[in-house]
Amino acid sequence: MYAVILLPSTSHAIRAEKILREAGIDCQLVPIPRHLSSDCGICVRIPRQAREAARAALEQARLDIESIHDLGA
C-alpha cells in the first residue's frame, strides 16, 4: 500500500524527492499512473502511512503539490 504525490512539474518532483529523503521519508520517483493523469510525467511514491508526514515536510519547504492519491490494495 502506497500513495503518490502529484506535483506541477518534473523539477518539482525531483525537489520533492530530495526534501522527503532529507526528512527521512522513503520515496521513489515513478511515472504518473495513467488513471490519474494523461500527462507523461513523474510523481513521487511514498508509503501510505507516511502521507501526512510527507505533506507536512513539503508544506514546510513551501513546495506546491497538486494532489496525493492512495494506491494499492
Protein Blocks (a to p, Z undefined) as FASTA:
>chain_A
ZZddddfbfklmmmmmmmmmmnopacddddddfkloccdcddddddfklmmmmmmmmmmn
opacfbdcdedZZ
